[in-house]
Structures are given as structure tokens and as C-alpha cells.
Amino acid sequence: MKQTRDIRMFFQYVIPSVLSFALSGVYTIVDGFFIGNSIGDLGLSAVNIAYPVVAVIQALGTGIGMGGAIYYSIYKAEKKEKQAREFIAGALWVLMISSVLLTILVFLLNGSLLGLLGANGELLALGEEYIAVIALGASMQVIGTGLVPFIRNHGGSFYAMVSMIAGFVTNIILDYLFVWVLEQGVSGAAWATVIGQGVTMLIALAYLLHKKQFTLNLPFSKFGKVSASILKIGIAPFGLTMSPNISLIIINRFSMSYGGEPAVAVYACIAYVICIVYLILQGVGDGSQPLLSRHYGEKNFAKLKSTRNLAYGFALFLSIIGCTIMYLTRESLGILFGTSKEVNTEIAKIMPVFLISVPFVAILRITTASFYATEKSMLSYVLTFIEPLFMLALMLILPPLFGGQVMIWWSTVFARILSAFLAVILKNHVDKKEMS
């Protein structure tokens, strides 16, 4: 009976989190769908090139929010209400300050950032148009994504999902209106994204106010210590959210050299869909985080391990379902985004290569989440950033030796497999240490 109750509680936290993360991934697909069918390959490539900048904004909110929410859960489990509320206030202050700084930086460095990401010519012009609007709404995106972990850790997983759904529906309606009806192109898609995130932010704020959890009351003398603790934990979830986009930057840069704009368009479509699966897997990890942090705060390591095993099993199950769907629909994916026939054919050919790595990503995501949920910051950093490092090293070595663009794709797969093996080694090391 007790085990059944634990499993039920696990899914009460994880299912809404999975759906929320899936919707955040569909945000990008919606933009790609409307832009691809309105402008074509060039518009799709422009949004793909620019997306890492958008991802930084969203990942910053996720990292700060998760860093504060983890400490909130741990202190709540230890019955330290005052310290728990200090981390709500600290996270809110850090979210507001960082969002203002990020808005200024992204707006001023728009063109330079896109140039570093490989954009030039008409691709650069479209990318600048998209990011200029995204920068103006950066505060809403940072604060909106940053509040969701607190709602989830306060037991409001379903409400967190509702706030994401409301933003998502708003985004779809406005994409249709701005991009197709009013023909505003990439800037219209950007405005739809920003306003959708704004809706999520307002609903999340309403929850915290209603539950009397919204507070900015933090003594200035404690701000430095609290914010440093939040950032220390937050680096890992920030990096985990950014990891597919760091990989996207690396893949785009090497693909421009070996396969040109068609290769970038191919990966744009694959990335749109496969990143939803990665976000779903992160949803399992972040959904189980409140339970992992609670068990860690209570020093109940048996329950912690049991919850983590549930997360592994569910993540692997979802990865298999995701791979099956993507494999069966691979020949129509490019058509969905309005790509050329040549790009669509290449997508169908390359997709199975990327699907090999998905179960390994499941293992990596859950292990990383379990580390940052239990204050093992350094181990979570290692797993967060090792994948793009492996990828970069393999892309420098394999394509010149064994076949150009095709080895860009395989380097991505090999990097994720190696990262998963490292995750298992580190997890076993931690388990032995805690058992002794």
C-alpha cells in the first residue's frame, strides 16, 4: 500500500511536469511551422540559427527558479520555514535583476551574437529581426519560467502545467494571426512567443500571490549568500536546458562548413522534434526533483533511490515511445515545416541516426537532475557540460577522417552515448559512498 502511494505521488508530480516541458518544446515547433510554411527554408534556418539566444533567456529563468526551489524544498523538509521563504525572495530578486541585464545585453549585441552563431547575409537580417523582439520581452520569459519550479515544489504541479498550457494556446493563436493573417514574418512569430510567455508569467504570479508565497522580504545582508547558493545549484539546470542548444550551435557551425544551408535546415527540423523528447525527459527529472530534494532533506536515502529508479524507468519508457513516433513520421516531418523536397528526403534518411541516442539521453538527464536535486553541484556540472565537449572533440576528429557531414550526425550520437556511460559510473560511485 505504501509503495503504491509513493508511485501515485511520483506520477502526480511528474506527469504535469512532463506535459509542461513538452509544451515548452512545442512553442518552438509552432514558430517553425508557421514560419516554414510562410517563408520557407530560409525563414526556418533563421529561427534555428537564432534559437540558442532564445534558449539562453528561458534557461536562465529555469536555472534560477530551480536553484531557489530546490533549497526551498530542502528547508521545508527540515521544517525551516523562514529559510525556505528567504529562498523565494532571493530567487525573485535574482530573476528580476538578471532579466533586466539580459534584455539590455541581448538587444545591444543582437547582430554580434547571431554572427558568432554562423548567420550572415539574409539569414542574419531575418535573425536580427526575430531576436530584437525576443529581447524586448526577455523579462517576461525569464520570470515566467523561473516561477514555475516554485509552483511545482509547493505542490502545484497541475497549476504549473495550466500556466504553460495557457501560454502555449496564446502562442498558437497569435502565431496564426501575426504570421499568416497579418504577414509579419519572423517578428510576428517572436511577438507571439513573448506574449505567450507573458501569459504564463501572470498566471504563475497569481498562484504565488493566492498561496501567500510571493515575498521580496530578504535582508540585504543575506542577499549575497542566498543568491550565490541559488546560482550554485542553478548552473546545472540552466546548463541542462541549454545543452541541446549548445549542441545545436556546434552542429550548425560544423554543418555550415560541410553541408551548407541545406544541412542546417535538415537539422532544424530534426532538432525541433527531438528536442521535445529531450525536454520531456527533463520534465521527468525536474518533476521528480521536489520528491528527491524532500527525501534528501529528510535523510531518507532508501526513498530517494526508489524515486530515482522510478524516474529512470519512466524516462526510458517515454524515450522508446518518442523514438517510435519520430521514426514512423520521419518522411513527413519536412513537409510539416514547409521545407524543400530535397531537405525532406534528407531528414527521413538521417532521423534514425539521431534516434539511437535518445535512451542514452534519458539516463543522462535523470542522473543529472538527481545530482542537482541533492546538492551534488560539481557532479551535475560535469554531466551537464560534458556532452557538448565530447561532441566538439568528435566533430574536430571524425568528419575530416571518415566522411564529412554524415560524421557530424554520428559525432552527436557518439557524444551522447559516452556521456550516458559517464553518468552511470558517477551514479554508482555516489551510491557506494552513501551506502558506506
VOGU-3710 file (C-alpha; in Angstrom, 3 decimals, decimal comma):
1> mkqtrdirmf> 0,000/0,000/0,000  2,803/2,397/0,961  4,683/1,647/-2,266  1,508/2,253/-4,290  1,074/5,613/-2,553  4,687/6,567/-3,360  4,226/5,640/-7,020  0,976/7,632/-7,181  2,710/10,667/-5,664  5,597/10,290/-8,129
11> fqyvipsvls> 3,242/10,493/-11,087  1,259/13,363/-9,534  4,468/15,405/-9,649  5,998/14,051/-12,839  3,084/13,905/-15,319  2,250/17,640/-15,137  5,979/18,441/-15,329  6,410/16,257/-18,425  3,435/17,909/-20,126  4,748/21,380/-19,213
21> falsgvytiv> 8,186/20,683/-20,671  6,639/19,101/-23,769  4,616/22,265/-24,327  7,701/24,451/-23,930  9,292/22,440/-26,737  6,189/22,721/-28,897  6,480/26,523/-28,583  9,421/26,330/-30,981  7,728/23,865/-33,311  4,763/26,212/-33,608
31> dgffignsig> 7,065/29,071/-34,644  8,829/26,759/-37,095  5,562/25,502/-38,552  4,132/28,960/-39,234  7,420/30,486/-40,426  8,424/27,484/-42,535  5,071/27,465/-44,295  5,152/31,246/-44,713  8,787/31,987/-45,659  10,275/28,552/-46,429
41> dlglsavnia> 13,750/27,081/-45,790  15,387/30,482/-45,237  12,947/31,540/-42,516  13,237/28,136/-40,840  17,040/28,345/-40,879  16,946/31,917/-39,488  14,846/30,915/-36,470  17,024/27,823/-35,976  20,219/29,895/-36,011  18,674/32,438/-33,613
51> ypvvaviqal> 17,069/29,926/-31,260  20,104/29,459/-28,934  19,713/33,116/-27,908  16,054/32,468/-27,046  17,098/29,314/-25,199  19,566/31,241/-23,026  16,749/33,518/-21,882  14,457/30,625/-20,987  17,253/28,517/-19,471  18,325/31,403/-17,237
61> gtgigmggai> 14,831/31,553/-15,733  14,730/27,767/-15,330  18,156/27,673/-13,663  17,455/30,481/-11,182  13,968/29,201/-10,395  15,145/25,632/-9,928  18,110/26,720/-7,784  15,797/28,594/-5,428  13,071/25,926/-5,472  15,490/23,116/-4,545
71> yysiykaekk> 16,626/24,952/-1,415  13,002/25,830/-0,696  12,093/22,105/-0,729  15,089/21,059/1,371  14,425/23,672/4,056  10,695/22,866/4,070  11,571/19,196/4,643  13,841/20,267/7,523  10,939/22,371/8,996  12,882/25,623/8,479
81> ekqarefiag> 10,080/27,841/7,142  11,948/31,148/7,477  14,923/29,978/5,401  12,552/28,457/2,817  10,803/31,813/2,300  14,154/33,608/2,066  14,932/31,490/-0,991  11,646/32,500/-2,623  12,529/36,161/-2,090  16,133/35,660/-3,183
91> alwvlmissv> 15,116/33,887/-6,373  12,591/36,615/-7,239  15,212/39,340/-6,800  17,762/37,428/-8,891  15,146/36,778/-11,596  14,232/40,469/-11,834  17,804/41,768/-11,848  19,068/39,186/-14,355  16,102/39,729/-16,687  16,818/43,473/-16,931
101> lltilvflln> 20,527/42,877/-17,589  19,764/40,200/-20,172  17,299/42,431/-22,022  19,925/45,162/-22,386  22,718/42,785/-23,422  20,701/40,809/-25,990  19,235/43,947/-27,552  22,642/45,647/-27,883  24,590/42,569/-29,010  21,895/41,116/-31,302
111> gsllgllgan> 23,875/41,160/-34,565  27,177/40,158/-32,989  25,630/37,147/-31,250  23,999/35,907/-34,450  27,264/36,411/-36,346  29,029/34,193/-33,803  26,315/31,577/-34,332  27,114/31,483/-38,058  24,443/33,784/-39,524  25,257/36,074/-42,448
121> gellalgeey> 23,526/37,843/-45,318  19,758/37,448/-45,466  19,907/34,807/-42,730  21,487/37,388/-40,400  18,897/40,061/-41,272  15,965/37,732/-40,500  17,635/36,505/-37,310  18,159/40,089/-36,079  14,510/40,869/-36,742  13,463/37,858/-34,654
131> iavialgasm> 15,840/38,433/-31,722  15,132/42,196/-31,441  11,552/41,380/-30,424  12,570/38,461/-28,184  14,966/40,803/-26,312  12,166/43,258/-25,552  10,166/40,507/-23,859  13,083/38,809/-22,114  11,887/39,824/-18,634  8,553/38,044/-19,070
141> qvigtglvpf> 10,284/34,886/-20,305  12,879/34,811/-17,512  10,392/35,486/-14,700  7,687/33,228/-16,166  9,968/30,193/-16,471  11,607/30,987/-13,129  8,342/30,914/-11,171  7,197/27,513/-12,456  9,645/25,440/-10,305  8,355/27,169/-7,147
151> irnhggsfya> 4,764/26,329/-8,030  5,774/22,713/-8,635  7,743/22,486/-5,363  4,823/23,982/-3,448  2,654/21,082/-4,649  1,061/22,930/-7,556  2,327/20,742/-10,413  -1,071/20,751/-12,112  -1,353/24,534/-11,852  2,167/24,909/-13,280
161> mvsmiagfvt> 1,015/22,843/-16,247  -2,088/25,020/-16,654  0,065/28,167/-16,781  2,182/26,581/-19,525  -0,893/25,477/-21,496  -2,370/28,989/-21,342  0,854/30,466/-22,712  1,054/27,797/-25,396  -2,509/28,340/-26,627  -1,891/32,095/-26,702
171> niildylfvw> 1,243/31,497/-28,768  -0,592/29,366/-31,355  -3,439/31,858/-31,790  -1,058/34,811/-32,129  1,297/32,920/-34,483  -1,649/32,316/-36,785  -2,738/35,950/-36,525  0,667/37,660/-36,772  2,483/35,334/-39,217  -0,277/34,130/-41,541
181> vleqgvsgaa> -3,069/36,704/-41,349  -1,044/39,906/-40,850  2,086/38,511/-42,645  4,521/39,860/-40,052  7,065/37,084/-40,711  9,693/36,210/-38,090  8,974/39,308/-35,974  5,320/38,240/-35,741  6,378/34,797/-34,510  8,654/36,434/-31,938
191> watvigqgvt> 5,835/38,652/-30,629  3,589/35,579/-30,325  6,273/33,801/-28,248  6,862/36,803/-25,972  3,163/37,419/-25,295  2,573/33,694/-24,660  5,373/33,690/-22,072  3,839/36,820/-20,545  0,560/34,968/-20,020  2,439/32,135/-18,266
201> mlialayllh> 4,186/34,679/-16,029  0,950/36,390/-14,974  -0,777/33,103/-14,122  2,264/31,929/-12,137  2,351/35,209/-10,200  -1,361/34,870/-9,441  -0,727/31,416/-7,911  2,078/32,618/-5,648  0,030/35,618/-4,514  -3,035/33,462/-3,831
211> kkqftlnlpf> -0,986/30,959/-1,809  0,749/33,838/0,033  4,128/32,562/-1,206  5,122/35,726/-3,051  7,665/37,637/-0,985  10,538/40,020/-1,638  11,385/40,236/2,055  15,079/39,376/2,243  17,581/41,271/4,418  20,264/42,884/2,272
221> skfgkvsasi> 22,936/41,258/4,447  21,674/37,812/3,331  21,176/38,615/-0,345  24,716/37,713/-1,381  24,734/34,353/0,373  21,239/33,364/-0,765  21,783/34,412/-4,395  25,173/32,634/-4,502  23,528/29,419/-3,248  20,765/29,741/-5,856
231> lkigiapfgl> 23,256/30,274/-8,679  25,480/27,436/-7,481  22,626/24,927/-7,831  21,028/26,734/-10,782  24,036/26,359/-13,090  23,217/22,677/-13,662  19,508/23,004/-14,617  20,457/26,070/-16,683  23,098/24,021/-18,477  20,788/21,035/-18,857
241> tmspnislii> 18,162/23,230/-20,514  20,873/24,789/-22,673  22,692/21,565/-23,531  20,659/20,743/-26,686  21,146/24,338/-27,794  24,890/24,306/-27,164  24,873/21,148/-29,266  22,716/22,995/-31,830  25,316/25,772/-32,077  28,147/23,269/-32,570
251> inrfsmsygg> 26,181/21,228/-35,132  25,134/24,353/-37,065  28,687/25,699/-37,190  30,166/22,444/-38,485  27,192/21,800/-40,797  27,652/25,204/-42,462  31,223/24,129/-43,291  30,393/20,639/-44,568  26,781/20,716/-45,793  25,839/24,412/-46,038
261> epavavyaci> 22,356/25,881/-45,511  20,505/22,666/-46,594  22,229/20,737/-43,781  21,264/23,472/-41,291  17,640/23,247/-42,478  17,732/19,437/-42,098  18,921/19,635/-38,519  16,478/22,489/-37,780  13,543/20,152/-38,432  15,110/17,214/-36,578
271> ayvicivyli> 16,044/19,444/-33,634  12,525/20,882/-33,395  11,069/17,432/-32,815  13,834/15,592/-30,978  14,272/18,488/-28,541  10,662/17,955/-27,437  11,647/14,428/-26,400  14,709/15,786/-24,563  12,507/18,314/-22,763  10,037/15,559/-21,833
281> lqgvgdgsqp> 12,939/13,624/-20,310  13,997/16,736/-18,424  10,382/17,023/-17,291  10,713/13,593/-15,659  13,882/14,694/-13,879  12,576/18,087/-12,787  9,171/16,648/-11,887  10,799/14,155/-9,538  13,122/16,866/-8,120  10,721/18,040/-5,356
291> llsrhygekn> 10,473/14,452/-4,082  14,217/13,841/-4,404  15,011/17,079/-2,555  12,426/16,284/0,136  13,810/12,776/0,730  17,329/14,226/0,770  16,280/16,853/3,354  14,663/14,094/5,437  17,810/11,917/5,067  15,598/9,124/3,683
301> faklkstrnl> 18,060/7,678/1,144  16,046/4,499/0,511  13,077/6,563/-0,728  15,416/8,823/-2,664  16,875/5,854/-4,534  13,416/4,347/-5,137  12,141/7,639/-6,603  15,188/7,935/-8,825  14,669/4,381/-10,130  11,060/5,238/-10,960
311> aygfalflsi> 12,342/8,268/-12,863  14,821/6,128/-14,844  12,142/3,621/-15,786  9,576/6,223/-16,817  12,144/8,249/-18,787  13,288/5,174/-20,723  9,655/4,237/-21,411  8,930/7,728/-22,776  12,120/7,727/-24,850  11,062/4,488/-26,579
321> igctimyltr> 7,595/5,908/-27,329  9,154/9,133/-28,636  11,592/7,257/-30,878  8,813/5,099/-32,300  6,664/8,129/-33,183  9,583/10,023/-34,742  10,666/7,010/-36,775  7,157/6,389/-38,144  6,645/10,067/-39,067  10,165/10,802/-40,366
331> eslgilfgts> 9,107/11,039/-44,031  6,523/13,743/-43,395  8,474/15,878/-40,921  9,964/18,217/-43,508  6,571/18,633/-45,186  5,142/19,796/-41,847  7,661/22,652/-41,774  7,308/23,532/-45,452  10,849/22,509/-46,460  12,019/21,703/-49,957
341> kevnteiaki> 11,709/18,136/-51,266  15,490/17,623/-51,043  15,605/18,671/-47,376  12,610/16,459/-46,524  14,292/13,426/-48,159  17,479/14,028/-46,168  15,525/14,359/-42,898  13,910/10,937/-43,446  17,339/9,451/-44,149  19,133/10,985/-41,137
351> mpvflisvpf> 16,448/10,775/-38,420  17,146/7,085/-37,471  20,759/8,017/-36,691  19,678/10,554/-34,063  17,098/8,202/-32,528  19,847/5,787/-31,429  20,998/8,257/-28,773  17,613/9,076/-27,195  17,555/6,322/-24,476  21,090/7,341/-23,503
361> vailrittas> 19,917/10,942/-23,128  17,188/9,641/-20,770  19,821/8,141/-18,465  21,929/11,304/-18,611  19,014/13,660/-17,843  17,703/11,726/-14,832  21,168/11,261/-13,323  21,979/14,959/-13,711  18,644/16,010/-12,178  19,167/13,673/-9,223
371> fyateksmls> 22,585/15,234/-8,595  21,448/18,865/-8,547  18,312/17,956/-6,539  20,585/16,640/-3,773  23,219/19,419/-3,724  25,866/17,462/-5,673  26,615/20,521/-7,757  30,024/19,556/-9,148  28,822/16,189/-10,458  25,797/17,822/-12,078
381> yvltfieplf> 28,117/20,371/-13,745  30,267/17,583/-15,164  27,305/15,748/-16,688  25,692/18,951/-17,928  28,635/20,218/-19,940  30,487/17,033/-20,897  28,167/16,186/-23,817  28,938/19,311/-25,903  32,647/18,901/-25,095  32,589/15,299/-26,350
391> mlalmlilpp> 30,640/16,491/-29,391  33,104/19,250/-30,228  36,083/16,908/-29,907  34,481/14,225/-32,083  33,456/16,736/-34,778  37,004/18,027/-34,986  38,319/14,476/-35,450  35,747/12,276/-37,240  34,362/14,302/-40,218  37,762/15,061/-41,813
401> lfggqvmiww> 38,760/11,404/-41,487  35,585/9,452/-42,274  33,137/11,352/-44,436  32,145/14,961/-43,877  28,528/15,824/-42,999  27,386/12,289/-42,167  30,029/12,134/-39,424  28,684/15,389/-37,983  25,476/13,468/-37,311  27,277/10,417/-35,912
411> stvfarilsa> 29,539/12,550/-33,704  26,385/13,826/-31,989  25,222/10,263/-31,269  28,605/9,062/-30,013  28,899/12,082/-27,673  25,550/11,306/-26,036  26,358/7,623/-25,593  29,708/8,445/-23,957  28,024/10,984/-21,648  25,456/8,396/-20,509
421> flavilknhv> 28,187/5,881/-19,666  29,946/8,539/-17,590  26,632/9,297/-15,809  26,228/5,643/-14,811  29,808/5,495/-13,489  29,330/8,625/-11,367  25,922/7,451/-10,084  27,368/4,097/-8,957  30,224/5,936/-7,242  27,784/8,169/-5,319
431> dkkems> 25,563/5,216/-4,363  28,507/3,269/-2,919  29,629/6,335/-0,974  26,152/6,881/0,524  25,751/3,190/1,406  29,058/3,106/3,317
//
